[in-house]
Amino acid sequence: MAQVDIQINGKAYRIACEDGQEPRLRELAHMVDAHVKDLVSQVGQVGDTRLMVMASLLVADELVDLRDAANEVDEGEEEFSPSELDDLALTMDGLAERIERIAVRLEGP
């Protein structure tokens, strides 16, 4: 199992991941950090836990929007090409992984 050092809101975290997943974890951490930085600019430094919860809610909101868009496709309300559906599925998988990793960090030290 690999270990990756990441930074969210200027704080260092060491996160375990499967071997070979290190670049993906760094990319996900960068995306979460971007959400946190946006939140800090809007609401200030309201505490790491609160910022992580708020960032998790933003990611969950994005995931629900994507899932709703996918459901519209199933209902025939909107048509996507196969490549767009593949992109949507990859994005949803990435968001789900981000939410899981945020949850792990919130549970950690």
C-alpha positions in Angstrom: 0.0 0.0 0.0 1.4 3.4 -1.0 1.4 6.5 1.1 0.9 10.0 -0.5 1.6 13.3 1.2 -1.0 15.9 0.2 -2.0 19.4 1.4 -5.4 20.7 1.9 -5.9 24.2 3.2 -2.2 24.5 3.9 -2.1 21.4 6.1 -0.3 18.2 5.3 -2.0 14.8 5.3 -0.5 11.4 4.6 -3.1 9.2 2.9 -2.8 5.6 2.0 -3.8 4.4 -1.4 -3.4 1.4 -3.7 0.0 1.2 -5.4 -0.1 3.1 -8.7 -2.9 5.4 -7.6 -0.6 8.1 -6.2 -1.0 10.5 -9.2 -4.8 10.2 -9.1 -4.9 10.8 -5.3 -2.7 13.9 -5.8 -5.1 15.1 -8.5 -8.1 14.5 -6.3 -6.4 16.3 -3.4 -5.8 19.3 -5.7 -9.4 19.4 -6.6 -10.6 19.2 -3.0 -8.0 21.9 -2.0 -9.5 24.1 -4.8 -13.0 23.7 -3.3 -11.6 24.5 0.2 -9.8 27.6 -1.1 -13.0 28.8 -2.7 -14.8 28.3 0.5 -12.1 30.1 2.5 -12.4 33.1 0.2 -16.2 33.1 0.8 -16.6 32.3 4.5 -13.0 32.6 5.9 -11.1 30.1 8.0 -14.0 28.4 9.9 -12.0 25.4 11.0 -10.7 22.4 9.1 -13.5 20.0 9.9 -16.2 22.5 8.9 -14.3 23.3 5.7 -14.0 19.6 4.9 -17.7 19.1 5.5 -18.6 22.0 3.4 -16.3 20.8 0.6 -17.8 17.3 0.9 -21.3 18.8 0.4 -20.1 20.7 -2.7 -18.7 17.5 -4.2 -21.9 15.6 -3.3 -23.9 18.3 -4.9 -21.9 18.0 -8.1 -22.3 14.2 -7.9 -26.1 14.5 -7.6 -26.2 16.9 -10.5 -24.3 14.4 -12.6 -26.5 11.6 -11.5 -29.6 13.6 -12.3 -28.2 14.3 -15.8 -27.5 10.6 -16.3 -31.1 9.8 -15.2 -32.4 12.3 -17.7 -30.6 10.3 -20.4 -32.2 7.1 -19.2 -35.6 8.8 -19.4 -34.8 10.0 -22.9 -35.1 13.7 -22.0 -31.6 14.5 -23.1 -29.3 12.6 -25.5 -25.6 12.1 -25.0 -23.1 10.5 -27.3 -21.4 7.3 -26.0 -18.2 9.3 -25.4 -20.1 11.9 -23.4 -21.6 9.1 -21.3 -18.1 7.6 -20.7 -16.9 11.0 -19.6 -19.9 11.4 -17.3 -19.3 8.0 -15.8 -15.6 8.8 -15.2 -16.5 12.1 -13.6 -19.0 10.4 -11.3 -16.5 7.8 -10.3 -13.9 10.5 -9.6 -16.4 12.4 -7.5 -17.3 9.3 -5.5 -13.7 8.7 -4.8 -13.2 12.3 -3.7 -16.1 12.0 -1.3 -14.7 8.7 0.2 -11.2 10.3 0.6 -12.7 13.3 2.3 -14.5 11.1 4.7 -11.3 9.2 5.4 -9.5 12.4 6.2 -12.3 13.6 8.4 -12.1 10.4 10.4 -8.3 10.5 10.6 -6.0 12.4 13.0 
